Amino acid sequence: MENNEYFTEKIAPKKNKESTGEPRPENRRRSSPRKPKPAETEARTAFPPADDSSPKVEIIGVRFKDVGKIYYFSPNGEKFKHGDKAIVETARGVECGEIVLSNRNIPESSLVSPLKKIIRKADANDIKQLEQNRVKEKEIMRTFSEKIRFHKLDMKPIDIDCTFDGSKILFYFTSDGRVDFRDLVKDLAAIYRTRIELRQIGVRDEAKMLGGLGICGRPFCCSSFLGEFQPVSIKMAKEQSLSLNPTKISGTCGRLMCCLKYEQNCYEDFLRTTPKVGAYVETPDGRGSVEEVNLLTGILKVKLDKKPDVPIVINKEEVRVIKDGKIRVNSDEIKALKKLEE
């Protein structure tokens, strides 16, 4: 949701510290590796390793939402640890963010734009101001809802976001179509005497902001750890041999489940080495066409030309593909499920 004009990406992963060389006691069990924090994982996987000989720049990673994008700033000589707060200048104004990546050096060549410096490390008064803003946002939300009802607008209030310095208030809402909210903005500006901005968001963003439990029984991925949404398509569901029933492959938001993306790379690897449904293959018992495929086990059900009434079950390693099949999503399926991709 944040404007990313001050966002500088491309940082190199932090190298592990060298061993101190001290002997490990024989009677001490080796502890399991420390699990990296999600922000550290993002920094390691999103950016390629860099040349150690290149000039370095010190950066910190700041996040303004519980599960949001990471923005990079110059620490300006301050030392931060994970969980600290910092006051920074952003495109929206002065904001208070949480440190999710502590001080680290990255190659200067990996920066895509100049780093902005932090204003200062947040003190007790800043933390108090932040808490007051959170209380104020709840009160503003009640007023926002009342004004929507007063103007009889077809919109649903979702969230309120006050900038740290109070220079702007952002109102997030959902609606099925365009909404003329000019009179609403005038009323809100007259009440709060500051800049007012209304933003219409999609159902995915709504689920991310409000949170909830998925059909798996766990909190939504988008509100738990996904910094930004990944593209998900009907083709993924088809390739994973899932039923194209909208209730089975869509999340609470009514769009395709984000978790379809997680195993897609594995399924693509399986599809490269496994005959598809409709493939014509040669087996030890003769030639035939593939009727059913289990990608995870590699087990095929093949209808032989000479014995079409009794399909055989065989492992993919025992067949030779003469002509492979194709996975297609027909036009009717695309038309029926298109809304799930929006």
Secondary structure, DSSP 8 states (H G I E B T S, - for coil): ----TT-------------------TTS---------HHHHHHHHHS----TTS-EEEEEEEESSTT---EEEB-TT----TT-EEEEEETTEEEEEEEEEEEEEEEGGG-SS---BEEEE--HHHHHHHHHHHHHHHHHHHHHHHHHHHHT-S-EEEEEEE-TTSSEEEEEEE-SS----HHHHHHHHHHH-SEEEEEE--HHHHHHHH--B-TTSSB-HHHHT-SS-----HHHHHHTT----HHHHB-TTSSB-GGGGTTHHHHHHHHHHS--TT-EEEETTEEEEEEEEETTTTEEEEEESS-TTS-EEEEGGG-EEEE-------HHHHHHHHHHH-
